[in-house]
Amino acid sequence: MFLSPVISTLEEHFPDAISEPELRSGDPWITVTRDRLADVLTFLKITPELRYNLLIDLTCIDFHPHPSRFSVYYYLHSMEHERKLMVRVRVPDDDPTLPSVITIYGTANWHEREVFDQFGISFRDHPDLRRILNPDHWTVHPLRRDFPLGGEEVAFTHNADAIAVQADTWTEPVREKTVQDYLGLTGEVKEGTIIINIGPQHPSTHGVLRVALQLEGETVLRAMPHVGYLHTGIEKTAENLTYQQAVTVTDRLDYVAPLSNNLGYALAVERLLNLEVPPRADYVRVILAELTRIASHLIWLGTHAFELGVQSMILYCFRERELILDIFEELSGVRMMTSFINVGGVRTDLTPQFGKRVREFLALFPEKLDSYEDMLTNNKIWLKRTKDIGALSQDTLIDLGVTGPALRSAGVAFDVRTAYPYCGYNNFTFAVPTGTTGDVYDKYRVRMEEMRQSLGIIRQAMDGLPEGPFRSDDRKVTLPPREEIETGMEQLIHHFLLVSRGFPVPEGEAYSLIESPRGALGFFVSSDGTPMPRRVRVRAPSFVNLQALEPMCRGGMIADVIAIIAGIDPLMGEVDR
């Protein structure tokens, strides 16, 4: 049966390596044998009619106690042809190894380290295979299904002796730090250089980020990011919550854009359920996502300018952001962690004041944007601190998996909202801003224009907001209306069961991809048919984009490192997850 020209091409060239071809949500999925993985991925990348040049994600699912316990997934995108492909590899429990694909996709570096850290799968020929989120001296792999939630018991007086025994089975002796612990296994001591730390407690690293710098004078030779200081185990926690309960932990990922996280997660679960969302809910989701984008960019602009000496800018940006948070509070009663977008739609319908507040903001904000640019765009000091700083080529950025404003600033017009429209984004007219060089200044210009485009999208959504229900009427998933609960015992019992037990989701996997303020945000949800997910994987754009920090800094001045970090705009909550 013909499924896809991509699958047909692969089956023709690799007849013994390709199996289980299928289409899921329009995307082709294939399984590849371990011994031909590198060959297949190389073919997919270099063949002109395929050109899958961006590795969006690389992750793992544990199907314990199945004999082929692990499946590792490579999610690919073709910039040229705008299509996606999922490549799956089965990995047995008794030989958890795979070849590294860093030489094919540079972004695989941190992804493979994370899979090694969390699942214990080794990648042959990886140049720097160390843990990345968990402590170096751990011997366990927390995202394995047989590792319990809360596996590291908290020590109190009554159980201190037992905890000590447990720690012995979990860890190796802590050894003295070497230069490799700072600069990676490829780091080396060079005479006349020094190693200094920025962070992890530093006001200009945009969170709990540590960067180890190797300097020759004031020139940066290496800039090695160290992450994991904020690791909260959100993906593991989600395995032990019902699908609706897990919405609340998504708020804590990118905590200055929580509604974007809600949206990406809800779309993945809705794909598993094959659940249609009413048009009104889609429009409300778009309005909230774009307000969130503006609020997030205001945080970026205020802190970025403050770090480079424009101290008043942060006051103006927080002033306007407060207006957006007022809108969120009007709608949900909460200013930040709203959990308002959930599986099936949104939690409540719009309040009478919502439209008035949004239109007041739409009328006010363009003038404020102009005033920000009057302060910065042609400011000689601003230009000196941002022009020709932290630039990388388009090919390098794509190889490193960079997305969002950091990629578009180099001239690549990749935006998930236009490449793979969701929530009806294809019904709205907007431009995708791009730069030319990809330096810190271009990243600034792109984000400023993105805020203007978001205003236009919100205006169109408000003008075209349809009437109708704000969430699905599928009573197997969504709660009964309150008026029915108050008058019907059956509806009251149904409400109680949905809240206390959740709803089962058909077995399978689904991947959703949205455009968050920081780039392509992915949620890969695997269901085993129960009311709790088998796996919730978060493809955090900050985690992927942060890999580009070292090449952006290399050869530059130490004074520019903070500006480069701000240009990437990482959010450590989603980096560490």
KOLVO-871860 format. One line per 10 residues: number of its first residue (from 1); their letters; for each residue y, x, z of C-alpha. Coordinates in steps of 0.1 Angstrom, whole numbers. Layout:
NUM	a	Y:X:Z ~ ... $
% end
This chain:
1	mflspvistl	0:0:0 ~ 34:13:-10 ~ 57:17:21 ~ 84:42:12 ~ 91:68:-15 ~ 94:94:13 ~ 59:86:26 ~ 45:86:-9 ~ 60:121:-16 ~ 46:135:16 $
11	eehfpdaise	11:120:10 ~ 11:136:-25 ~ 20:171:-12 ~ 2:170:22 ~ -28:146:17 ~ -48:161:46 ~ -18:164:70 ~ -3:129:69 ~ -17:98:86 ~ -6:65:102 $
21	pelrsgdpwi	22:57:77 ~ 43:26:87 ~ 77:11:86 ~ 95:2:118 ~ 129:-15:117 ~ 132:-2:81 ~ 125:34:90 ~ 94:52:78 ~ 71:67:105 ~ 43:92:99 $
31	tvtrdrladv	19:113:120 ~ 15:150:111 ~ -13:174:122 ~ -2:202:145 ~ -12:230:121 ~ 10:216:93 ~ 40:205:113 ~ 62:235:103 ~ 53:232:67 ~ 60:194:66 $
41	ltflkitpel	94:198:83 ~ 104:227:60 ~ 95:206:30 ~ 115:176:43 ~ 145:198:49 ~ 147:218:16 ~ 134:194:-10 ~ 165:181:-29 ~ 153:145:-32 ~ 146:144:6 $
51	rynllidltc	171:167:23 ~ 164:157:59 ~ 189:183:72 ~ 197:169:106 ~ 172:168:135 ~ 186:139:155 ~ 161:141:183 ~ 129:158:195 ~ 111:143:225 ~ 78:134:240 $
61	idfhphpsrf	59:104:253 ~ 30:107:277 ~ 2:82:270 ~ -19:92:300 ~ -49:86:304 ~ -54:85:266 ~ -74:116:253 ~ -46:125:229 ~ -23:124:258 ~ 10:135:244 $
71	svyyylhsme	29:125:213 ~ 59:146:203 ~ 85:130:180 ~ 109:145:155 ~ 136:121:144 ~ 152:132:112 ~ 183:121:92 ~ 194:130:56 ~ 231:134:55 ~ 230:133:17 $
81	herklmvrvr	208:102:13 ~ 217:84:46 ~ 181:76:56 ~ 160:84:87 ~ 124:94:92 ~ 102:96:124 ~ 76:124:124 ~ 50:122:152 ~ 25:149:163 ~ -4:142:187 $
91	vpdddptlps	-9:168:214 ~ -41:169:235 ~ -40:173:273 ~ -64:203:272 ~ -42:223:248 ~ -5:212:251 ~ 10:236:226 ~ 30:232:194 ~ 48:257:170 ~ 85:260:176 $
101	vitiygtanw	107:247:148 ~ 139:265:158 ~ 138:285:126 ~ 139:252:107 ~ 163:232:129 ~ 184:253:153 ~ 191:222:175 ~ 154:222:185 ~ 161:250:210 ~ 172:229:239 $
111	herevfdqfg	150:199:229 ~ 119:221:231 ~ 130:236:264 ~ 134:201:278 ~ 100:189:266 ~ 85:221:281 ~ 104:215:314 ~ 96:178:317 ~ 61:175:301 ~ 46:211:302 $
121	isfrdhpdlr	42:214:264 ~ 46:250:253 ~ 62:259:220 ~ 49:290:203 ~ 74:316:192 ~ 103:299:210 ~ 127:328:218 ~ 139:315:252 ~ 113:290:266 ~ 126:284:301 $
131	rilnpdhwtv	132:253:322 ~ 165:236:315 ~ 170:207:339 ~ 147:213:368 ~ 146:244:391 ~ 132:275:376 ~ 106:280:404 ~ 90:245:400 ~ 54:243:387 ~ 54:206:380 $
141	hplrrdfplg	65:185:351 ~ 82:153:363 ~ 81:131:332 ~ 43:131:330 ~ 30:97:338 ~ 8:109:367 ~ 38:124:384 ~ 51:98:409 ~ 86:86:412 ~ 101:102:443 $
151	geevafthna	75:129:441 ~ 97:153:461 ~ 97:137:495 ~ 129:142:516 ~ 123:163:547 ~ 130:148:581 ~ 120:160:616 ~ 88:138:617 ~ 75:151:583 ~ 89:186:580 $
161	daiavqadtw	55:203:583 ~ 39:182:556 ~ 69:188:533 ~ 65:225:536 ~ 29:223:525 ~ 39:201:496 ~ 66:226:485 ~ 40:253:484 ~ 20:234:458 ~ 51:226:438 $
171	tepvrektvq	69:259:435 ~ 66:296:430 ~ 85:322:451 ~ 121:324:442 ~ 127:358:427 ~ 159:379:424 ~ 182:369:395 ~ 182:392:364 ~ 206:394:335 ~ 182:372:316 $
181	dylgltgevk	187:344:341 ~ 223:344:332 ~ 222:351:294 ~ 187:338:285 ~ 157:357:275 ~ 175:371:245 ~ 203:385:267 ~ 207:422:272 ~ 228:445:293 ~ 255:463:273 $
191	egtiiinigp	274:492:287 ~ 310:484:293 ~ 305:447:296 ~ 307:424:326 ~ 291:390:333 ~ 312:363:350 ~ 305:327:359 ~ 327:297:351 ~ 315:268:372 ~ 295:249:382 $
201	qhpsthgvlr	323:239:406 ~ 353:244:383 ~ 380:219:376 ~ 381:226:338 ~ 344:224:329 ~ 344:186:326 ~ 317:182:352 ~ 291:202:370 ~ 287:227:341 ~ 282:265:346 $
211	valqlegetv	289:289:318 ~ 278:325:321 ~ 301:347:301 ~ 294:383:289 ~ 327:399:283 ~ 339:431:266 ~ 375:433:279 ~ 387:398:272 ~ 364:392:242 ~ 335:368:247 $
221	lramphvgyl	302:383:236 ~ 279:356:250 ~ 287:322:265 ~ 255:307:279 ~ 257:271:293 ~ 236:263:323 ~ 229:226:329 ~ 209:205:352 ~ 231:206:383 ~ 236:169:381 $
231	htgiektaen	201:160:372 ~ 194:125:387 ~ 161:116:370 ~ 175:85:352 ~ 148:86:326 ~ 121:87:353 ~ 137:60:374 ~ 138:37:344 ~ 100:38:342 ~ 99:21:376 $
241	ltyqqavtvt	124:-7:368 ~ 121:-39:348 ~ 138:-38:314 ~ 169:-57:327 ~ 171:-37:359 ~ 172:-5:339 ~ 205:-15:324 ~ 222:-5:357 ~ 210:31:355 ~ 223:34:319 $
251	drldyvapls	258:29:333 ~ 254:62:351 ~ 247:84:320 ~ 281:88:303 ~ 300:73:332 ~ 333:71:314 ~ 317:51:286 ~ 291:30:304 ~ 293:0:281 ~ 282:22:252 $
261	nnlgyalave	251:32:271 ~ 244:-5:279 ~ 246:-13:242 ~ 223:15:229 ~ 196:6:255 ~ 198:-32:248 ~ 195:-26:211 ~ 163:-6:215 ~ 146:-32:238 ~ 157:-60:215 $
271	rllnlevppr	140:-42:186 ~ 108:-41:206 ~ 112:-78:213 ~ 122:-86:177 ~ 151:-105:194 ~ 181:-119:175 ~ 214:-118:193 ~ 240:-146:186 ~ 270:-136:164 ~ 294:-142:193 $
281	adyvrvilae	275:-117:215 ~ 277:-91:187 ~ 314:-95:184 ~ 320:-92:221 ~ 298:-61:222 ~ 319:-45:194 ~ 352:-53:213 ~ 339:-38:245 ~ 324:-8:227 ~ 357:0:210 $
291	ltriashliw	377:-5:242 ~ 353:19:259 ~ 359:44:231 ~ 396:43:237 ~ 392:46:274 ~ 369:76:270 ~ 392:93:246 ~ 421:88:270 ~ 402:106:297 ~ 395:134:272 $
301	lgthafelgv	431:136:261 ~ 446:136:296 ~ 423:163:310 ~ 424:184:278 ~ 462:185:278 ~ 463:191:316 ~ 440:221:312 ~ 463:236:286 ~ 494:231:307 ~ 507:197:296 $
311	qsmilycfre	505:183:331 ~ 523:150:326 ~ 499:138:299 ~ 471:130:323 ~ 494:105:341 ~ 502:87:309 ~ 466:85:297 ~ 453:72:331 ~ 482:46:330 ~ 469:31:297 $
321	relildifee	432:35:307 ~ 439:14:338 ~ 449:-15:314 ~ 414:-13:298 ~ 397:-12:332 ~ 417:-43:342 ~ 402:-60:311 ~ 367:-50:322 ~ 374:-62:357 ~ 386:-95:344 $
331	lsgvrmmtsf	354:-100:325 ~ 328:-87:349 ~ 344:-82:383 ~ 337:-44:380 ~ 360:-17:366 ~ 335:9:355 ~ 298:3:360 ~ 298:-32:346 ~ 262:-35:333 ~ 278:-62:312 $
341	invggvrtdl	259:-57:279 ~ 223:-65:286 ~ 191:-74:268 ~ 197:-106:248 ~ 235:-105:246 ~ 261:-102:273 ~ 261:-114:309 ~ 287:-141:308 ~ 311:-157:282 ~ 347:-145:279 $
351	tpqfgkrvre	371:-156:306 ~ 403:-176:296 ~ 425:-145:304 ~ 403:-120:284 ~ 419:-127:250 ~ 454:-126:264 ~ 449:-92:281 ~ 432:-77:250 ~ 460:-88:227 ~ 486:-75:251 $
361	flalfpekld	469:-41:250 ~ 467:-42:212 ~ 505:-48:211 ~ 513:-21:236 ~ 490:9:228 ~ 501:19:193 ~ 535:29:207 ~ 519:49:235 ~ 497:68:210 ~ 528:77:190 $
371	syedmltnnk	544:91:221 ~ 513:112:229 ~ 515:127:194 ~ 552:133:197 ~ 545:155:227 ~ 516:175:213 ~ 509:174:175 ~ 537:198:165 ~ 542:214:198 ~ 542:252:192 $
381	iwlkrtkdig	523:260:224 ~ 497:233:217 ~ 492:247:182 ~ 488:282:195 ~ 462:271:220 ~ 442:249:196 ~ 446:261:160 ~ 418:283:147 ~ 399:281:180 ~ 362:272:183 $
391	alsqdtlidl	356:265:146 ~ 321:264:130 ~ 310:257:95 ~ 296:223:85 ~ 261:238:79 ~ 261:255:114 ~ 271:223:131 ~ 245:202:113 ~ 218:228:121 ~ 228:226:158 $
401	gvtgpalrsa	225:188:157 ~ 262:183:165 ~ 275:147:159 ~ 306:127:167 ~ 342:140:166 ~ 330:176:169 ~ 312:172:136 ~ 337:150:118 ~ 365:175:126 ~ 348:199:102 $
411	gvafdvrtay	349:174:74 ~ 315:157:77 ~ 321:119:77 ~ 289:110:96 ~ 294:79:118 ~ 265:58:129 ~ 286:27:127 ~ 289:31:89 ~ 257:50:81 ~ 234:26:100 $
421	pycgynnftf	256:-4:110 ~ 247:-24:141 ~ 262:-54:158 ~ 279:-64:125 ~ 300:-32:121 ~ 296:-37:84 ~ 318:-68:87 ~ 348:-47:98 ~ 371:-25:78 ~ 379:9:93 $
431	avptgttgdv	381:45:82 ~ 361:75:95 ~ 386:102:104 ~ 377:137:95 ~ 393:172:98 ~ 389:203:76 ~ 382:234:98 ~ 365:220:129 ~ 388:239:153 ~ 400:225:186 $
441	ydkyrvrmee	432:211:169 ~ 412:192:143 ~ 390:177:170 ~ 422:165:187 ~ 435:149:155 ~ 402:132:148 ~ 400:116:182 ~ 436:105:181 ~ 430:87:148 ~ 398:73:161 $
451	mrqslgiirq	417:54:188 ~ 439:39:161 ~ 409:28:141 ~ 393:13:172 ~ 425:-8:177 ~ 420:-21:142 ~ 383:-30:148 ~ 392:-48:180 ~ 419:-68:163 ~ 396:-79:135 $
461	amdglpegpf	369:-88:160 ~ 393:-109:181 ~ 406:-127:150 ~ 371:-134:137 ~ 354:-141:171 ~ 329:-169:164 ~ 321:-198:187 ~ 287:-203:200 ~ 263:-189:227 ~ 270:-155:242 $
471	rsddrkvtlp	233:-146:247 ~ 199:-154:231 ~ 183:-188:239 ~ 149:-172:241 ~ 140:-183:276 ~ 112:-157:279 ~ 139:-131:281 ~ 172:-146:292 ~ 181:-165:323 ~ 185:-203:322 $
481	preeietgme	221:-216:323 ~ 234:-221:358 ~ 238:-258:354 ~ 201:-261:346 ~ 191:-240:376 ~ 211:-263:399 ~ 193:-295:386 ~ 158:-284:375 ~ 130:-270:397 ~ 112:-255:367 $
491	qlihhfllvs	143:-237:356 ~ 149:-224:391 ~ 113:-210:393 ~ 117:-195:358 ~ 149:-178:369 ~ 132:-164:400 ~ 103:-150:381 ~ 125:-133:354 ~ 147:-117:381 ~ 119:-106:404 $
501	rgfpvpegea	91:-97:379 ~ 110:-92:346 ~ 96:-101:312 ~ 67:-83:294 ~ 76:-64:262 ~ 51:-60:233 ~ 34:-27:232 ~ 51:-1:209 ~ 81:21:204 ~ 116:15:191 $
511	ysliesprga	146:38:186 ~ 182:27:185 ~ 211:48:175 ~ 248:40:181 ~ 281:59:178 ~ 293:66:213 ~ 327:83:220 ~ 308:117:220 ~ 286:112:190 ~ 252:98:181 $
521	lgffvssdgt	237:82:213 ~ 200:74:209 ~ 176:53:231 ~ 139:57:225 ~ 120:30:244 ~ 82:29:247 ~ 64:-2:260 ~ 29:-5:273 ~ 31:-43:273 ~ 42:-47:309 $
531	pmprrvrvra	76:-57:323 ~ 84:-20:329 ~ 89:6:302 ~ 64:34:297 ~ 93:57:287 ~ 131:55:282 ~ 143:86:263 ~ 181:91:261 ~ 194:112:232 ~ 226:123:249 $
541	psfvnlqale	252:136:224 ~ 268:158:251 ~ 235:175:257 ~ 230:183:220 ~ 267:192:213 ~ 268:216:242 ~ 244:239:224 ~ 273:247:200 ~ 294:262:229 ~ 281:297:225 $
551	pmcrggmiad	287:302:188 ~ 321:285:191 ~ 331:310:219 ~ 314:341:205 ~ 340:367:194 ~ 369:347:208 ~ 390:353:239 ~ 381:342:275 ~ 414:323:276 ~ 401:300:249 $
561	viaiiagidp	368:290:265 ~ 383:261:284 ~ 400:247:253 ~ 367:249:234 ~ 348:231:262 ~ 374:203:261 ~ 371:201:223 ~ 334:194:227 ~ 342:169:255 ~ 308:170:272 $
571	lmgevdr	300:145:299 ~ 276:160:324 ~ 261:127:336 ~ 244:123:302 ~ 237:160:297 ~ 217:162:329 ~ 204:126:330 $
% end
